[in-house]
Amino acid sequence: MKFIDEVKLHCSSGHGGAGCVSFRREKFIPFGGPNGGDGGRGGDLIFLATSSHSTLLELRHKPHQKAERGQHGMGKDRHGAAGEDLIIKVPVGTIIKDAETGEELADLAQDGQRIVLLKGGRGGQGNARFATATNKAPKFAQPGEDAEERTLRLELKLMADVGLLGLPNAGKSSLISKVSAARPKVADYPFTTLAPSLGVVGYKDYRSFVMADIPGIIEGAHAGAGLGHRFLKHLERSGILVHLVDISGLPESDPYTAFEAVNRELALFSEELGQKAQIVALTKMDLPSAREHLEEAKSWFSERNVAVYPISSATGEGIEALLDAIAQRLWSAPKEEW
């Protein structure tokens, strides 16, 4: 399924039905009074968060969403039927904003959470409602209330306990495919991951946590470089971040400068994201070049008080220790509020 995390919708609630102007016309009743019924109310436009949806793809093809209008009132005191509410199902983690002002209207972060975003118009009253002792035959009724309209922008931020980040080809997809049932594309060239993926990682004592893999981040991502700028927002809801660093390219490449550059991108994108707790994993330990520079890398990170976990997704080396560190961070401290 194609991953779509942003859509623009033109939304409208239902118009209220008009009240009816009607009079009794029956045999042997020469002066029948007013009997116009009321119009029905318009349907509300409601958003519902559900874990059964994982993308906004369905809404991409339905940019116009309108609730049902209320039926008009009729004679013989018959009221119009209310319009049916329109319930739009979206993935958990969807943020709804006004497309014109950018104002955040709702953050649907819980499964089953719902919000009435646009109220349907009230139905107009029929002329039977306006009969008085001095005006026994009113010849007017109320029109239905107008519907509410708004252009909305929906943004999906994945709900994950752990977010993976790092340069392209750092080993993120290999790791998530090793520890979960997620199967992102894995290849030996950059930007093989073009869309985020989620995986449920089984841990000891039947516990589990959700891990998110996003496309690689390069310098300038916060300003639109590469692919990472579109997906950095998905890391904002992660409790902790696992920063993958590939040292197998030393001395030709400089993973240390790259590590600092990625962290700068996080801080430039969001101050909150830049302050999130990180665990550093040194990847591809099955390669001789990575093993050769392991002590050098440990020394560099130690000088900055950063603990590192050497791992190999190919052989499984160090994976258990990394999962232990993740679990300790997740469950030994109060969970961050999303």
C-alpha positions, 0 to 999 in steps of 0.5 A: 500500500502506498504511504500517504501522510499528508492530504488536503480536504475541502469539507462541509457539514450538512445544510439544514432543511427548510421549514414548510408553509402549509395549511390544512385543506380538509372537508368540513374544516373551512378554516384549517390552520397552519400545519407546515413541519420543520426541516431536519438538521444537517449532518455533522462532519466527524473525524474518527481515529482508528488503528485499522488505518495506516495511511491517508491514501483513501482520502487522497482520492476523495478531496471533497467531503460533505455531510448529508443535508437535512430534508425539508419540512412538509405539510400535515405537520411532517418534519424533515429527516435529519441528515446523516453524519459523515464519519471520516476514519483516519489513522491514529496520530493524524493532526488536523489543521486549517489549511488557510491559517495553519491553526491546529484543530485536533490531534487524534492520538488515541484509538477511537478518539473522535471530534465533531469538526463541522456542525450541521445546520439547524433545520428551519421551523415550519409555519405551524410554529408561528401561529398565535392568537393574533396571527392564526395563519402565518404565511412564512417559515424559517429557511434551514441554517447554512452548512459550515465549510472549511479547507483542512490539511491532514498530517499523519505522524506515526505513533512509535515508541522508538524511532530509527535515524541516521544517514542513508544506508546506515542500516536502519531497514536491516535492523527493523527487518531483523527485530520485527516482521516489517520488511522494508526494502534493503539494498547497498545504495542510499535512499532505498527507504522511500517511505516510513515503516512500522514494526512491532518488536517482541521483547522478553516477558511477552512485552513489545514496542513499536519501532519506526524506520524513516528515510535517511537524513542528510545535511539540510534536511530541515530545509528540504534536502533529500527525503528526510525533511518530509519524514522528520515529523514522524520522529516527534512522537517517538519516546526515544531515538536510536541513532545508527552510525556506520563506521565501516567507511573509515577513513574515507568517510567521516561518520563523526561529522555526519553524526553531529550533522544529523543531530543539528538537523533534528534541532533545526527542525524542532527544538523538542526533537533535538532534545529527545533521548538517543541511543547510539548503535554502531552498525555493520560489525560483521564487516572487517573495516567496521571491526577495525575502527570500533575502538576508535569510535568508542573512544570518540563517543566516550569523550562526549559521554555517549554510550554506544552499542556495536551491532550487526543486523546480518549476524545478530551480534549485539542486537540483544544488548541494544534491545535491552538498552531500549527497553530500559529507557522505555520502561524504567522512566515515565513515558513521554507525553505525545 
